[in-house]
């Protein structure tokens, strides 16, 4: 997940924006997996601030009625 967020944002972004991006990306991946597909997600090495933000929200997702929602994302 750090690599996915790192592809969209870097350490110059506000921590809360990085955390929101991580939740959106994670939910997008989980929704795709639940639908039986593996989404294409770009990756790039993440900086220490990105990694710390992702760690804070790791495993958090957005759902409605227990189902992952579609959350396309970009910086």
CHARMM internal coordinates of N, CA and C (Angstrom, degrees):
IC EDIT
DIST 1 N 1 CA 1.4437
DIST 1 CA 1 C 1.5280
ANGL 1 N 1 CA 1 C 110.89
DIST 1 C 2 N 1.3211
ANGL 1 CA 1 C 2 N 116.22
DIHE 1 N 1 CA 1 C 2 N -35.19
DIST 2 N 2 CA 1.4724
ANGL 1 C 2 N 2 CA 119.21
DIHE 1 CA 1 C 2 N 2 CA 176.58
DIST 2 CA 2 C 1.5236
ANGL 2 N 2 CA 2 C 111.03
DIHE 1 C 2 N 2 CA 2 C -58.84
DIST 2 C 3 N 1.3144
ANGL 2 CA 2 C 3 N 116.46
DIHE 2 N 2 CA 2 C 3 N -41.20
DIST 3 N 3 CA 1.4616
ANGL 2 C 3 N 3 CA 120.75
DIHE 2 CA 2 C 3 N 3 CA -179.64
DIST 3 CA 3 C 1.5252
ANGL 3 N 3 CA 3 C 111.51
DIHE 2 C 3 N 3 CA 3 C -65.88
DIST 3 C 4 N 1.3278
ANGL 3 CA 3 C 4 N 116.91
DIHE 3 N 3 CA 3 C 4 N -36.34
DIST 4 N 4 CA 1.4631
ANGL 3 C 4 N 4 CA 121.13
DIHE 3 CA 3 C 4 N 4 CA 179.93
DIST 4 CA 4 C 1.5305
ANGL 4 N 4 CA 4 C 109.86
DIHE 3 C 4 N 4 CA 4 C -68.93
DIST 4 C 5 N 1.3287
ANGL 4 CA 4 C 5 N 116.73
DIHE 4 N 4 CA 4 C 5 N -48.21
DIST 5 N 5 CA 1.4625
ANGL 4 C 5 N 5 CA 119.97
DIHE 4 CA 4 C 5 N 5 CA 178.21
DIST 5 CA 5 C 1.5272
ANGL 5 N 5 CA 5 C 109.61
DIHE 4 C 5 N 5 CA 5 C -63.49
DIST 5 C 6 N 1.3255
ANGL 5 CA 5 C 6 N 117.14
DIHE 5 N 5 CA 5 C 6 N -40.55
DIST 6 N 6 CA 1.4544
ANGL 5 C 6 N 6 CA 121.45
DIHE 5 CA 5 C 6 N 6 CA 179.53
DIST 6 CA 6 C 1.5129
ANGL 6 N 6 CA 6 C 113.83
DIHE 5 C 6 N 6 CA 6 C -61.09
DIST 6 C 7 N 1.3262
ANGL 6 CA 6 C 7 N 117.23
DIHE 6 N 6 CA 6 C 7 N -25.76
DIST 7 N 7 CA 1.4650
ANGL 6 C 7 N 7 CA 120.70
DIHE 6 CA 6 C 7 N 7 CA 178.21
DIST 7 CA 7 C 1.5239
ANGL 7 N 7 CA 7 C 111.74
DIHE 6 C 7 N 7 CA 7 C -73.47
DIST 7 C 8 N 1.3190
ANGL 7 CA 7 C 8 N 116.94
DIHE 7 N 7 CA 7 C 8 N -24.08
DIST 8 N 8 CA 1.4577
ANGL 7 C 8 N 8 CA 121.64
DIHE 7 CA 7 C 8 N 8 CA -178.31
DIST 8 CA 8 C 1.5239
ANGL 8 N 8 CA 8 C 113.20
DIHE 7 C 8 N 8 CA 8 C -100.26
DIST 8 C 9 N 1.3262
ANGL 8 CA 8 C 9 N 116.18
DIHE 8 N 8 CA 8 C 9 N -33.11
DIST 9 N 9 CA 1.4595
ANGL 8 C 9 N 9 CA 120.56
DIHE 8 CA 8 C 9 N 9 CA -172.54
DIST 9 CA 9 C 1.5322
ANGL 9 N 9 CA 9 C 109.85
DIHE 8 C 9 N 9 CA 9 C -139.96
DIST 9 C 10 N 1.3168
ANGL 9 CA 9 C 10 N 115.80
DIHE 9 N 9 CA 9 C 10 N 156.83
DIST 10 N 10 CA 1.4606
ANGL 9 C 10 N 10 CA 119.01
DIHE 9 CA 9 C 10 N 10 CA 177.01
DIST 10 CA 10 C 1.5219
ANGL 10 N 10 CA 10 C 110.24
DIHE 9 C 10 N 10 CA 10 C -123.71
DIST 10 C 11 N 1.3047
ANGL 10 CA 10 C 11 N 116.74
DIHE 10 N 10 CA 10 C 11 N -172.61
DIST 11 N 11 CA 1.4572
ANGL 10 C 11 N 11 CA 121.68
DIHE 10 CA 10 C 11 N 11 CA -175.60
DIST 11 CA 11 C 1.5268
ANGL 11 N 11 CA 11 C 114.12
DIHE 10 C 11 N 11 CA 11 C -66.55
DIST 11 C 12 N 1.3278
ANGL 11 CA 11 C 12 N 118.19
DIHE 11 N 11 CA 11 C 12 N -7.85
DIST 12 N 12 CA 1.4665
ANGL 11 C 12 N 12 CA 120.20
DIHE 11 CA 11 C 12 N 12 CA 179.45
DIST 12 CA 12 C 1.5300
ANGL 12 N 12 CA 12 C 112.36
DIHE 11 C 12 N 12 CA 12 C -77.73
DIST 12 C 13 N 1.3409
ANGL 12 CA 12 C 13 N 117.68
DIHE 12 N 12 CA 12 C 13 N -14.42
DIST 13 N 13 CA 1.4610
ANGL 12 C 13 N 13 CA 121.55
DIHE 12 CA 12 C 13 N 13 CA -179.01
DIST 13 CA 13 C 1.5231
ANGL 13 N 13 CA 13 C 110.84
DIHE 12 C 13 N 13 CA 13 C -79.67
DIST 13 C 14 N 1.3230
ANGL 13 CA 13 C 14 N 115.75
DIHE 13 N 13 CA 13 C 14 N 154.17
DIST 14 N 14 CA 1.4610
ANGL 13 C 14 N 14 CA 121.85
DIHE 13 CA 13 C 14 N 14 CA 177.41
DIST 14 CA 14 C 1.5320
ANGL 14 N 14 CA 14 C 109.42
DIHE 13 C 14 N 14 CA 14 C -62.92
DIST 14 C 15 N 1.3088
ANGL 14 CA 14 C 15 N 116.66
DIHE 14 N 14 CA 14 C 15 N 144.24
DIST 15 N 15 CA 1.4665
ANGL 14 C 15 N 15 CA 121.92
DIHE 14 CA 14 C 15 N 15 CA -177.80
DIST 15 CA 15 C 1.5252
ANGL 15 N 15 CA 15 C 112.07
DIHE 14 C 15 N 15 CA 15 C -55.91
DIST 15 C 16 N 1.3241
ANGL 15 CA 15 C 16 N 117.87
DIHE 15 N 15 CA 15 C 16 N -42.14
DIST 16 N 16 CA 1.4685
ANGL 15 C 16 N 16 CA 120.32
DIHE 15 CA 15 C 16 N 16 CA -178.86
DIST 16 CA 16 C 1.5247
ANGL 16 N 16 CA 16 C 111.31
DIHE 15 C 16 N 16 CA 16 C -66.28
DIST 16 C 17 N 1.3141
ANGL 16 CA 16 C 17 N 118.20
DIHE 16 N 16 CA 16 C 17 N -33.61
DIST 17 N 17 CA 1.4628
ANGL 16 C 17 N 17 CA 121.32
DIHE 16 CA 16 C 17 N 17 CA 175.92
DIST 17 CA 17 C 1.5272
ANGL 17 N 17 CA 17 C 110.27
DIHE 16 C 17 N 17 CA 17 C -67.16
DIST 17 C 18 N 1.3158
ANGL 17 CA 17 C 18 N 116.69
DIHE 17 N 17 CA 17 C 18 N -39.55
DIST 18 N 18 CA 1.4643
ANGL 17 C 18 N 18 CA 120.62
DIHE 17 CA 17 C 18 N 18 CA 177.77
DIST 18 CA 18 C 1.5288
ANGL 18 N 18 CA 18 C 110.75
DIHE 17 C 18 N 18 CA 18 C -64.05
DIST 18 C 19 N 1.3277
ANGL 18 CA 18 C 19 N 116.30
DIHE 18 N 18 CA 18 C 19 N -41.00
DIST 19 N 19 CA 1.4650
ANGL 18 C 19 N 19 CA 119.85
DIHE 18 CA 18 C 19 N 19 CA 179.12
DIST 19 CA 19 C 1.5320
ANGL 19 N 19 CA 19 C 110.88
DIHE 18 C 19 N 19 CA 19 C -66.21
DIST 19 C 20 N 1.3256
ANGL 19 CA 19 C 20 N 117.21
DIHE 19 N 19 CA 19 C 20 N -41.34
DIST 20 N 20 CA 1.4639
ANGL 19 C 20 N 20 CA 120.14
DIHE 19 CA 19 C 20 N 20 CA 177.61
DIST 20 CA 20 C 1.5270
ANGL 20 N 20 CA 20 C 110.84
DIHE 19 C 20 N 20 CA 20 C -62.63
DIST 20 C 21 N 1.3197
ANGL 20 CA 20 C 21 N 115.96
DIHE 20 N 20 CA 20 C 21 N -40.66
DIST 21 N 21 CA 1.4668
ANGL 20 C 21 N 21 CA 120.63
DIHE 20 CA 20 C 21 N 21 CA 177.99
DIST 21 CA 21 C 1.5250
ANGL 21 N 21 CA 21 C 110.54
DIHE 20 C 21 N 21 CA 21 C -62.38
DIST 21 C 22 N 1.3145
ANGL 21 CA 21 C 22 N 117.07
DIHE 21 N 21 CA 21 C 22 N -41.24
DIST 22 N 22 CA 1.4635
ANGL 21 C 22 N 22 CA 121.53
DIHE 21 CA 21 C 22 N 22 CA -179.73
DIST 22 CA 22 C 1.5224
ANGL 22 N 22 CA 22 C 111.18
DIHE 21 C 22 N 22 CA 22 C -63.47
DIST 22 C 23 N 1.3251
ANGL 22 CA 22 C 23 N 117.01
DIHE 22 N 22 CA 22 C 23 N -43.73
DIST 23 N 23 CA 1.4681
ANGL 22 C 23 N 23 CA 120.36
DIHE 22 CA 22 C 23 N 23 CA 179.02
DIST 23 CA 23 C 1.5301
ANGL 23 N 23 CA 23 C 110.41
DIHE 22 C 23 N 23 CA 23 C -64.89
DIST 23 C 24 N 1.3222
ANGL 23 CA 23 C 24 N 117.28
DIHE 23 N 23 CA 23 C 24 N -43.25
DIST 24 N 24 CA 1.4608
ANGL 23 C 24 N 24 CA 120.53
DIHE 23 CA 23 C 24 N 24 CA 179.01
DIST 24 CA 24 C 1.5268
ANGL 24 N 24 CA 24 C 111.40
DIHE 23 C 24 N 24 CA 24 C -63.46
DIST 24 C 25 N 1.3168
ANGL 24 CA 24 C 25 N 117.15
DIHE 24 N 24 CA 24 C 25 N -44.18
DIST 25 N 25 CA 1.4728
ANGL 24 C 25 N 25 CA 120.55
DIHE 24 CA 24 C 25 N 25 CA -179.83
DIST 25 CA 25 C 1.5214
ANGL 25 N 25 CA 25 C 110.91
DIHE 24 C 25 N 25 CA 25 C -65.35
DIST 25 C 26 N 1.3249
ANGL 25 CA 25 C 26 N 117.14
DIHE 25 N 25 CA 25 C 26 N -43.61
DIST 26 N 26 CA 1.4636
ANGL 25 C 26 N 26 CA 121.26
DIHE 25 CA 25 C 26 N 26 CA 179.84
DIST 26 CA 26 C 1.5308
ANGL 26 N 26 CA 26 C 110.05
DIHE 25 C 26 N 26 CA 26 C -61.78
DIST 26 C 27 N 1.3448
ANGL 26 CA 26 C 27 N 116.20
DIHE 26 N 26 CA 26 C 27 N -45.00
DIST 27 N 27 CA 1.4598
ANGL 26 C 27 N 27 CA 120.13
DIHE 26 CA 26 C 27 N 27 CA 179.78
DIST 27 CA 27 C 1.5203
ANGL 27 N 27 CA 27 C 110.53
DIHE 26 C 27 N 27 CA 27 C -63.45
DIST 27 C 28 N 1.3220
ANGL 27 CA 27 C 28 N 117.56
DIHE 27 N 27 CA 27 C 28 N -41.40
DIST 28 N 28 CA 1.4648
ANGL 27 C 28 N 28 CA 122.09
DIHE 27 CA 27 C 28 N 28 CA 178.14
DIST 28 CA 28 C 1.5311
ANGL 28 N 28 CA 28 C 110.65
DIHE 27 C 28 N 28 CA 28 C -58.63
DIST 28 C 29 N 1.3137
ANGL 28 CA 28 C 29 N 116.37
DIHE 28 N 28 CA 28 C 29 N -45.66
DIST 29 N 29 CA 1.4728
ANGL 28 C 29 N 29 CA 121.14
DIHE 28 CA 28 C 29 N 29 CA 179.91
DIST 29 CA 29 C 1.5270
ANGL 29 N 29 CA 29 C 110.78
DIHE 28 C 29 N 29 CA 29 C -64.59
DIST 29 C 30 N 1.3397
ANGL 29 CA 29 C 30 N 116.71
DIHE 29 N 29 CA 29 C 30 N -46.09
DIST 30 N 30 CA 1.4699
ANGL 29 C 30 N 30 CA 120.60
DIHE 29 CA 29 C 30 N 30 CA -179.04
DIST 30 CA 30 C 1.5296
ANGL 30 N 30 CA 30 C 111.21
DIHE 29 C 30 N 30 CA 30 C -64.83
DIST 30 C 31 N 1.3408
ANGL 30 CA 30 C 31 N 117.82
DIHE 30 N 30 CA 30 C 31 N -38.89
DIST 31 N 31 CA 1.4592
ANGL 30 C 31 N 31 CA 121.42
DIHE 30 CA 30 C 31 N 31 CA 177.55
DIST 31 CA 31 C 1.5228
ANGL 31 N 31 CA 31 C 110.23
DIHE 30 C 31 N 31 CA 31 C -63.24
DIST 31 C 32 N 1.3086
ANGL 31 CA 31 C 32 N 117.07
DIHE 31 N 31 CA 31 C 32 N -43.97
DIST 32 N 32 CA 1.4658
ANGL 31 C 32 N 32 CA 120.69
DIHE 31 CA 31 C 32 N 32 CA 178.13
DIST 32 CA 32 C 1.5150
ANGL 32 N 32 CA 32 C 110.76
DIHE 31 C 32 N 32 CA 32 C -62.48
DIST 32 C 33 N 1.3218
ANGL 32 CA 32 C 33 N 116.88
DIHE 32 N 32 CA 32 C 33 N -45.08
DIST 33 N 33 CA 1.4656
ANGL 32 C 33 N 33 CA 120.87
DIHE 32 CA 32 C 33 N 33 CA 179.06
DIST 33 CA 33 C 1.5279
ANGL 33 N 33 CA 33 C 111.41
DIHE 32 C 33 N 33 CA 33 C -61.55
DIST 33 C 34 N 1.3352
ANGL 33 CA 33 C 34 N 116.92
DIHE 33 N 33 CA 33 C 34 N -40.85
DIST 34 N 34 CA 1.4620
ANGL 33 C 34 N 34 CA 121.12
DIHE 33 CA 33 C 34 N 34 CA 179.28
DIST 34 CA 34 C 1.5295
ANGL 34 N 34 CA 34 C 111.38
DIHE 33 C 34 N 34 CA 34 C -64.40
DIST 34 C 35 N 1.3229
ANGL 34 CA 34 C 35 N 116.06
DIHE 34 N 34 CA 34 C 35 N -26.46
DIST 35 N 35 CA 1.4652
ANGL 34 C 35 N 35 CA 121.33
DIHE 34 CA 34 C 35 N 35 CA 178.45
DIST 35 CA 35 C 1.5237
ANGL 35 N 35 CA 35 C 111.86
DIHE 34 C 35 N 35 CA 35 C -86.42
DIST 35 C 36 N 1.3173
ANGL 35 CA 35 C 36 N 116.69
DIHE 35 N 35 CA 35 C 36 N -0.32
DIST 36 N 36 CA 1.4582
ANGL 35 C 36 N 36 CA 121.27
DIHE 35 CA 35 C 36 N 36 CA 178.36
DIST 36 CA 36 C 1.5072
ANGL 36 N 36 CA 36 C 114.60
DIHE 35 C 36 N 36 CA 36 C 88.07
DIST 36 C 37 N 1.3199
ANGL 36 CA 36 C 37 N 117.54
DIHE 36 N 36 CA 36 C 37 N 17.93
DIST 37 N 37 CA 1.4634
ANGL 36 C 37 N 37 CA 119.46
DIHE 36 CA 36 C 37 N 37 CA 179.24
DIST 37 CA 37 C 1.5236
ANGL 37 N 37 CA 37 C 110.54
DIHE 36 C 37 N 37 CA 37 C -126.04
DIST 37 C 38 N 1.2969
ANGL 37 CA 37 C 38 N 113.67
DIHE 37 N 37 CA 37 C 38 N 160.83
DIST 38 N 38 CA 1.4610
ANGL 37 C 38 N 38 CA 121.11
DIHE 37 CA 37 C 38 N 38 CA 175.40
DIST 38 CA 38 C 1.5200
ANGL 38 N 38 CA 38 C 106.67
DIHE 37 C 38 N 38 CA 38 C -112.16
DIST 38 C 39 N 1.3229
ANGL 38 CA 38 C 39 N 117.65
DIHE 38 N 38 CA 38 C 39 N 110.97
DIST 39 N 39 CA 1.4560
ANGL 38 C 39 N 39 CA 119.36
DIHE 38 CA 38 C 39 N 39 CA -174.82
DIST 39 CA 39 C 1.5177
ANGL 39 N 39 CA 39 C 112.36
DIHE 38 C 39 N 39 CA 39 C -71.60
DIST 39 C 40 N 1.3157
ANGL 39 CA 39 C 40 N 115.21
DIHE 39 N 39 CA 39 C 40 N 152.20
DIST 40 N 40 CA 1.4606
ANGL 39 C 40 N 40 CA 119.55
DIHE 39 CA 39 C 40 N 40 CA 170.11
DIST 40 CA 40 C 1.5182
ANGL 40 N 40 CA 40 C 106.99
DIHE 39 C 40 N 40 CA 40 C -80.56
DIST 40 C 41 N 1.2985
ANGL 40 CA 40 C 41 N 116.58
DIHE 40 N 40 CA 40 C 41 N 124.68
DIST 41 N 41 CA 1.4611
ANGL 40 C 41 N 41 CA 120.97
DIHE 40 CA 40 C 41 N 41 CA 175.22
DIST 41 CA 41 C 1.5213
ANGL 41 N 41 CA 41 C 108.12
DIHE 40 C 41 N 41 CA 41 C -131.99
DIST 41 C 42 N 1.3121
ANGL 41 CA 41 C 42 N 117.16
DIHE 41 N 41 CA 41 C 42 N 131.03
DIST 42 N 42 CA 1.4603
ANGL 41 C 42 N 42 CA 119.32
DIHE 41 CA 41 C 42 N 42 CA 177.68
DIST 42 CA 42 C 1.5259
ANGL 42 N 42 CA 42 C 109.52
DIHE 41 C 42 N 42 CA 42 C -70.11
DIST 42 C 43 N 1.3055
ANGL 42 CA 42 C 43 N 115.77
DIHE 42 N 42 CA 42 C 43 N 154.30
DIST 43 N 43 CA 1.4636
ANGL 42 C 43 N 43 CA 120.15
DIHE 42 CA 42 C 43 N 43 CA 178.02
DIST 43 CA 43 C 1.5204
ANGL 43 N 43 CA 43 C 110.49
DIHE 42 C 43 N 43 CA 43 C -135.35
DIST 43 C 44 N 1.3110
ANGL 43 CA 43 C 44 N 114.86
DIHE 43 N 43 CA 43 C 44 N 149.82
DIST 44 N 44 CA 1.4645
ANGL 43 C 44 N 44 CA 122.09
DIHE 43 CA 43 C 44 N 44 CA 174.97
DIST 44 CA 44 C 1.5203
ANGL 44 N 44 CA 44 C 106.99
DIHE 43 C 44 N 44 CA 44 C -158.51
DIST 44 C 45 N 1.2894
ANGL 44 CA 44 C 45 N 116.43
DIHE 44 N 44 CA 44 C 45 N 148.40
DIST 45 N 45 CA 1.4708
ANGL 44 C 45 N 45 CA 120.65
DIHE 44 CA 44 C 45 N 45 CA -179.65
DIST 45 CA 45 C 1.5199
ANGL 45 N 45 CA 45 C 110.36
DIHE 44 C 45 N 45 CA 45 C -53.94
DIST 45 C 46 N 1.3098
ANGL 45 CA 45 C 46 N 115.66
DIHE 45 N 45 CA 45 C 46 N 137.37
DIST 46 N 46 CA 1.4642
ANGL 45 C 46 N 46 CA 121.59
DIHE 45 CA 45 C 46 N 46 CA -178.37
DIST 46 CA 46 C 1.5211
ANGL 46 N 46 CA 46 C 110.44
DIHE 45 C 46 N 46 CA 46 C -102.12
DIST 46 C 47 N 1.3145
ANGL 46 CA 46 C 47 N 115.22
DIHE 46 N 46 CA 46 C 47 N 146.99
DIST 47 N 47 CA 1.4560
ANGL 46 C 47 N 47 CA 121.38
DIHE 46 CA 46 C 47 N 47 CA 176.62
DIST 47 CA 47 C 1.5221
ANGL 47 N 47 CA 47 C 111.35
DIHE 46 C 47 N 47 CA 47 C -79.90
DIST 47 C 48 N 1.3156
ANGL 47 CA 47 C 48 N 116.93
DIHE 47 N 47 CA 47 C 48 N 173.32
DIST 48 N 48 CA 1.4656
ANGL 47 C 48 N 48 CA 120.74
DIHE 47 CA 47 C 48 N 48 CA -177.33
DIST 48 CA 48 C 1.5284
ANGL 48 N 48 CA 48 C 114.07
DIHE 47 C 48 N 48 CA 48 C -63.14
DIST 48 C 49 N 1.3263
ANGL 48 CA 48 C 49 N 118.43
DIHE 48 N 48 CA 48 C 49 N -33.90
DIST 49 N 49 CA 1.4631
ANGL 48 C 49 N 49 CA 120.65
DIHE 48 CA 48 C 49 N 49 CA 179.34
DIST 49 CA 49 C 1.5269
ANGL 49 N 49 CA 49 C 110.34
DIHE 48 C 49 N 49 CA 49 C -69.36
DIST 49 C 50 N 1.3338
ANGL 49 CA 49 C 50 N 117.03
DIHE 49 N 49 CA 49 C 50 N -40.32
DIST 50 N 50 CA 1.4693
ANGL 49 C 50 N 50 CA 121.28
DIHE 49 CA 49 C 50 N 50 CA 176.57
DIST 50 CA 50 C 1.5232
ANGL 50 N 50 CA 50 C 109.38
DIHE 49 C 50 N 50 CA 50 C -62.44
DIST 50 C 51 N 1.3110
ANGL 50 CA 50 C 51 N 117.12
DIHE 50 N 50 CA 50 C 51 N -46.61
DIST 51 N 51 CA 1.4676
ANGL 50 C 51 N 51 CA 120.72
DIHE 50 CA 50 C 51 N 51 CA -178.82
DIST 51 CA 51 C 1.5187
ANGL 51 N 51 CA 51 C 111.74
DIHE 50 C 51 N 51 CA 51 C -61.04
DIST 51 C 52 N 1.3157
ANGL 51 CA 51 C 52 N 117.16
DIHE 51 N 51 CA 51 C 52 N -40.93
DIST 52 N 52 CA 1.4646
ANGL 51 C 52 N 52 CA 121.09
DIHE 51 CA 51 C 52 N 52 CA 179.56
DIST 52 CA 52 C 1.5297
ANGL 52 N 52 CA 52 C 110.67
DIHE 51 C 52 N 52 CA 52 C -65.86
DIST 52 C 53 N 1.3255
ANGL 52 CA 52 C 53 N 117.08
DIHE 52 N 52 CA 52 C 53 N -41.66
DIST 53 N 53 CA 1.4632
ANGL 52 C 53 N 53 CA 120.74
DIHE 52 CA 52 C 53 N 53 CA 179.36
DIST 53 CA 53 C 1.5244
ANGL 53 N 53 CA 53 C 110.99
DIHE 52 C 53 N 53 CA 53 C -64.27
DIST 53 C 54 N 1.3239
ANGL 53 CA 53 C 54 N 117.07
DIHE 53 N 53 CA 53 C 54 N -42.83
DIST 54 N 54 CA 1.4629
ANGL 53 C 54 N 54 CA 121.09
DIHE 53 CA 53 C 54 N 54 CA 179.36
DIST 54 CA 54 C 1.5323
ANGL 54 N 54 CA 54 C 109.97
DIHE 53 C 54 N 54 CA 54 C -63.28
DIST 54 C 55 N 1.3147
ANGL 54 CA 54 C 55 N 116.90
DIHE 54 N 54 CA 54 C 55 N -42.42
DIST 55 N 55 CA 1.4737
ANGL 54 C 55 N 55 CA 120.54
DIHE 54 CA 54 C 55 N 55 CA 178.86
DIST 55 CA 55 C 1.5277
ANGL 55 N 55 CA 55 C 111.53
DIHE 54 C 55 N 55 CA 55 C -57.44
DIST 55 C 56 N 1.3270
ANGL 55 CA 55 C 56 N 116.98
DIHE 55 N 55 CA 55 C 56 N -37.04
DIST 56 N 56 CA 1.4610
ANGL 55 C 56 N 56 CA 121.14
DIHE 55 CA 55 C 56 N 56 CA -177.56
DIST 56 CA 56 C 1.5280
ANGL 56 N 56 CA 56 C 113.09
DIHE 55 C 56 N 56 CA 56 C -66.71
DIST 56 C 57 N 1.3241
ANGL 56 CA 56 C 57 N 117.55
DIHE 56 N 56 CA 56 C 57 N -27.64
DIST 57 N 57 CA 1.4682
ANGL 56 C 57 N 57 CA 120.13
DIHE 56 CA 56 C 57 N 57 CA -176.11
DIST 57 CA 57 C 1.5287
ANGL 57 N 57 CA 57 C 112.95
DIHE 56 C 57 N 57 CA 57 C -118.10
DIST 57 C 58 N 1.3012
ANGL 57 CA 57 C 58 N 117.62
DIHE 57 N 57 CA 57 C 58 N 8.41
DIST 58 N 58 CA 1.4604
ANGL 57 C 58 N 58 CA 121.60
DIHE 57 CA 57 C 58 N 58 CA -176.72
DIST 58 CA 58 C 1.5303
ANGL 58 N 58 CA 58 C 111.03
DIHE 57 C 58 N 58 CA 58 C -52.57
DIST 58 C 59 N 1.3168
ANGL 58 CA 58 C 59 N 115.83
DIHE 58 N 58 CA 58 C 59 N 127.06
DIST 59 N 59 CA 1.4603
ANGL 58 C 59 N 59 CA 121.80
DIHE 58 CA 58 C 59 N 59 CA 178.95
DIST 59 CA 59 C 1.5187
ANGL 59 N 59 CA 59 C 114.41
DIHE 58 C 59 N 59 CA 59 C 91.20
DIST 59 C 60 N 1.3224
ANGL 59 CA 59 C 60 N 117.98
DIHE 59 N 59 CA 59 C 60 N -8.91
DIST 60 N 60 CA 1.4673
ANGL 59 C 60 N 60 CA 120.54
DIHE 59 CA 59 C 60 N 60 CA 178.16
DIST 60 CA 60 C 1.5243
ANGL 60 N 60 CA 60 C 109.25
DIHE 59 C 60 N 60 CA 60 C -82.10
DIST 60 C 61 N 1.3291
ANGL 60 CA 60 C 61 N 115.49
DIHE 60 N 60 CA 60 C 61 N 139.13
DIST 61 N 61 CA 1.4586
ANGL 60 C 61 N 61 CA 119.70
DIHE 60 CA 60 C 61 N 61 CA -178.33
DIST 61 CA 61 C 1.5262
ANGL 61 N 61 CA 61 C 109.80
DIHE 60 C 61 N 61 CA 61 C -144.60
DIST 61 C 62 N 1.3171
ANGL 61 CA 61 C 62 N 114.98
DIHE 61 N 61 CA 61 C 62 N 170.40
DIST 62 N 62 CA 1.4581
ANGL 61 C 62 N 62 CA 121.93
DIHE 61 CA 61 C 62 N 62 CA 177.21
DIST 62 CA 62 C 1.5224
ANGL 62 N 62 CA 62 C 108.44
DIHE 61 C 62 N 62 CA 62 C -108.18
DIST 62 C 63 N 1.3375
ANGL 62 CA 62 C 63 N 114.67
DIHE 62 N 62 CA 62 C 63 N 130.53
DIST 63 N 63 CA 1.4641
ANGL 62 C 63 N 63 CA 120.50
DIHE 62 CA 62 C 63 N 63 CA -179.20
DIST 63 CA 63 C 1.5229
ANGL 63 N 63 CA 63 C 109.87
DIHE 62 C 63 N 63 CA 63 C -139.44
DIST 63 C 64 N 1.3094
ANGL 63 CA 63 C 64 N 114.18
DIHE 63 N 63 CA 63 C 64 N 154.99
DIST 64 N 64 CA 1.4590
ANGL 63 C 64 N 64 CA 122.39
DIHE 63 CA 63 C 64 N 64 CA 170.26
DIST 64 CA 64 C 1.5199
ANGL 64 N 64 CA 64 C 106.31
DIHE 63 C 64 N 64 CA 64 C -128.57
DIST 64 C 65 N 1.3145
ANGL 64 CA 64 C 65 N 115.80
DIHE 64 N 64 CA 64 C 65 N 127.62
DIST 65 N 65 CA 1.4673
ANGL 64 C 65 N 65 CA 121.62
DIHE 64 CA 64 C 65 N 65 CA -177.26
DIST 65 CA 65 C 1.5251
ANGL 65 N 65 CA 65 C 111.75
DIHE 64 C 65 N 65 CA 65 C 51.45
DIST 65 C 66 N 1.3262
ANGL 65 CA 65 C 66 N 115.85
DIHE 65 N 65 CA 65 C 66 N 38.45
DIST 66 N 66 CA 1.4575
ANGL 65 C 66 N 66 CA 121.18
DIHE 65 CA 65 C 66 N 66 CA 176.98
DIST 66 CA 66 C 1.5145
ANGL 66 N 66 CA 66 C 115.65
DIHE 65 C 66 N 66 CA 66 C 79.81
DIST 66 C 67 N 1.3266
ANGL 66 CA 66 C 67 N 117.66
DIHE 66 N 66 CA 66 C 67 N -2.27
DIST 67 N 67 CA 1.4681
ANGL 66 C 67 N 67 CA 120.94
DIHE 66 CA 66 C 67 N 67 CA -178.90
DIST 67 CA 67 C 1.5230
ANGL 67 N 67 CA 67 C 109.41
DIHE 66 C 67 N 67 CA 67 C -107.13
DIST 67 C 68 N 1.3227
ANGL 67 CA 67 C 68 N 115.05
DIHE 67 N 67 CA 67 C 68 N 140.72
DIST 68 N 68 CA 1.4604
ANGL 67 C 68 N 68 CA 119.70
DIHE 67 CA 67 C 68 N 68 CA 176.20
DIST 68 CA 68 C 1.5181
ANGL 68 N 68 CA 68 C 109.33
DIHE 67 C 68 N 68 CA 68 C -61.14
DIST 68 C 69 N 1.3195
ANGL 68 CA 68 C 69 N 116.22
DIHE 68 N 68 CA 68 C 69 N 144.54
DIST 69 N 69 CA 1.4516
ANGL 68 C 69 N 69 CA 119.65
DIHE 68 CA 68 C 69 N 69 CA 177.84
DIST 69 CA 69 C 1.5302
ANGL 69 N 69 CA 69 C 109.59
DIHE 68 C 69 N 69 CA 69 C -100.38
DIST 69 C 70 N 1.3076
ANGL 69 CA 69 C 70 N 115.59
DIHE 69 N 69 CA 69 C 70 N 160.74
DIST 70 N 70 CA 1.4649
ANGL 69 C 70 N 70 CA 121.29
DIHE 69 CA 69 C 70 N 70 CA 178.97
DIST 70 CA 70 C 1.5250
ANGL 70 N 70 CA 70 C 108.04
DIHE 69 C 70 N 70 CA 70 C -79.15
DIST 70 C 71 N 1.3102
ANGL 70 CA 70 C 71 N 116.41
DIHE 70 N 70 CA 70 C 71 N 117.29
DIST 71 N 71 CA 1.4696
ANGL 70 C 71 N 71 CA 121.54
DIHE 70 CA 70 C 71 N 71 CA -175.72
DIST 71 CA 71 C 1.5199
ANGL 71 N 71 CA 71 C 111.86
DIHE 70 C 71 N 71 CA 71 C -128.77
DIST 71 C 72 N 1.3377
ANGL 71 CA 71 C 72 N 117.56
DIHE 71 N 71 CA 71 C 72 N 70.25
DIST 72 N 72 CA 1.4671
ANGL 71 C 72 N 72 CA 117.30
DIHE 71 CA 71 C 72 N 72 CA 174.21
DIST 72 CA 72 C 1.5333
ANGL 72 N 72 CA 72 C 107.88
DIHE 71 C 72 N 72 CA 72 C -58.93
DIST 72 C 73 N 1.2893
ANGL 72 CA 72 C 73 N 116.97
DIHE 72 N 72 CA 72 C 73 N 148.53
DIST 73 N 73 CA 1.4542
ANGL 72 C 73 N 73 CA 120.91
DIHE 72 CA 72 C 73 N 73 CA -172.32
DIST 73 CA 73 C 1.5178
ANGL 73 N 73 CA 73 C 110.73
DIHE 72 C 73 N 73 CA 73 C -144.09
DIST 73 C 74 N 1.2899
ANGL 73 CA 73 C 74 N 115.81
DIHE 73 N 73 CA 73 C 74 N 154.73
DIST 74 N 74 CA 1.4536
ANGL 73 C 74 N 74 CA 122.43
DIHE 73 CA 73 C 74 N 74 CA 169.52
DIST 74 CA 74 C 1.5231
ANGL 74 N 74 CA 74 C 106.96
DIHE 73 C 74 N 74 CA 74 C -165.50
DIST 74 C 75 N 1.2988
ANGL 74 CA 74 C 75 N 116.53
DIHE 74 N 74 CA 74 C 75 N 160.30
DIST 75 N 75 CA 1.4617
ANGL 74 C 75 N 75 CA 120.48
DIHE 74 CA 74 C 75 N 75 CA -177.19
DIST 75 CA 75 C 1.5140
ANGL 75 N 75 CA 75 C 110.40
DIHE 74 C 75 N 75 CA 75 C -70.60
END
COOR INIT
IC SEED 1 N 1 CA 1 C
IC BUILD
